[in-house]
Amino acid sequence: MADLTDRYDSYAVYLPSLQQHYAEFATRDRSDARQGRIPRNFRPKDLDFLSSDSRLWSCKYALYSSGQFEKAFVTTDDMVINRKREGVIVVGDSGGYQLGKGAIKNKREKEAIYRYQDSPQEFYQNWFTTGYRERVLNWLDAYTDYAMTLDLPLWASIEEDPKSTSPIRNLSIKQLIDLSVDNLRYFQENRGRNFGGEGTKFLNVVQDIKQEGAGELWYDAVKDFEFEGWAFGGTSSLLRNMLRRLRTLLDEDRLKRTEIIHLLAKSPPIQSVIYTAIQKAVSKAAGRAIRITYDSSSPHQAAGQARAIFHKPELTNNLRTWRMPSRAIPQNMQVARGNVRVDLPEFSPLADLFSVNDIVFHKQTNRFGRVDNLGEHLMTNHNIYTFHATALEACDLVFGEKPDTSRVPSVLQELVHFVNVFFENGGSEQLIADNVKLLDVFDPPENPKK
């Protein structure tokens, strides 16, 4: 069984954004996994990659969102809630995205939030009565090791998107910032209160949008709240914006307590190398070890929506090969019955136990040969492993004990060098301007609207 955890020792860490239905399935008994054939040596708990007891593989990092839950305290089993804390890092998402989208699990909170959606002033005055932030804080304190503070996303406002249907759409940019600051104050004053002061460690969220000046307004409002790290969301995580903000944080000595910097919605392999380069350069400039993490839900989405599995790319010096290719699996009776054998990729730890024929099921409700719950979770497990394996291989090629730059695009090598120079030389705007063509490759300018 491969444990990938230690291989991330000096690299930026990819966090799969874990879905609750997968986390719950990984705690089931074998008899509850499927009414049909399952390989003899497989147990649902082998899907628990946070545990060294998995017979497949493990990597003890994940992101988990409070937005998936209705209550502050979880009464059902799942692999995150039940985990052994030692050596495992779970970063919690505070559910700001779900709030912005209106995907609120708690019925009472949802009713309260939608009650004031057409009256921004009433929403502003009654936000603290909805119970949303109290539940989120308790959940994060109970189940995570690090967590994002609760931000109200700027992208939800009609000032940014006139077509927004968010329940917070009628709040102005300023009101969203003010309420987010109030949440910061609430978290700062109440963190760990139900856990003897020993709750989670928090990451102060930095936001930006296309509206000019909004990012600076946000930063100026939140910068004085001292937590254990920072998280970059919205357009603040674009490469140029991130580099500038990190340089500002260094210059203003705001990384002295920072343990983790998190980037939302990012995937391997290019980002793996970029963020590792930034991690090394920022740690050197700060004079202390700082870890960068980044997450995506792509492994779950591919399995659940597209019924697709990812394949490890053959990384070469052509930048086009540094992508995560995926292919939908065939779903038909010939595959389900094993008349046509379809294997999983050889590199997959699942390949020793399963083929695609095992994933496509044809009994009970899936009698026509479709992916059932077990099949989806097997695909997800494979996909998460593939993302980890690709991220690590990419970093090994550039930063490993035996780097192989013949397989690294020259433009990516140039960017790694630029990152080092940027943080060594004070990160001037002139340096960014002098390297605009290089940065455009990884941070392309938005096409002007016609």
Disulfide bonds with the S-S distance in Angstrom:
none
